[in-house]
Amino acid sequence: MSSLEEVAKRDGWRCWVCDEPVDAGMSVNDPRGPSVDSRTADRKAKVAERLAHRACNTRKGAVKVVIAWPDRLNVVEPAPLITVAERLERKGGRELVARCPSRKDAEAAAEWLVDRFARLVPTLPVTASVDAGGGQFLVTLATGRR
């Protein structure tokens, strides 16, 4: 088991659930304070412990974690990112994650996804591609594994 400080440094002092900064000086008893999430529900996870806000960690225990897509992104039918991450970790390959009305929207979503997955699943490098299809633009994530 790692210490809070070790986990926090590895995760860049960002909550793996909400992706917001975690204040190192905040009390561990404060809802926005740091805590170590052992992710015991996901035994296959390559990173067993992650940094989370106390409130995010507590709330996660009651319901399945949902990683929110930012409101600034114009996406249609965005995929549930935890499910996508689990499948890509397990099988590798490619997965369609969103549809967008314009190439600009799709490129913004692709850029955000690569950045977010770098923190969500640091051991799983992903790339994103944008393809035109059916009057819309499809955003796909891929790993190097097949």
Buried (B, 14 or more C-beta within 10 A) or exposed (E): EEEBEEBBEBBEBBBBBBBEEBEEEBEEEEBBBBBBBBBEEBEEBEBBBBBBBBBBBEBBEEEEBEBEBEEEBBBEEBBBBBEBBBBBBEEBEBBBBBBBEEEEBBBBBBBBBBEBBEBBBBEBEBBBEBEEEEEBBBBBBBBEEE
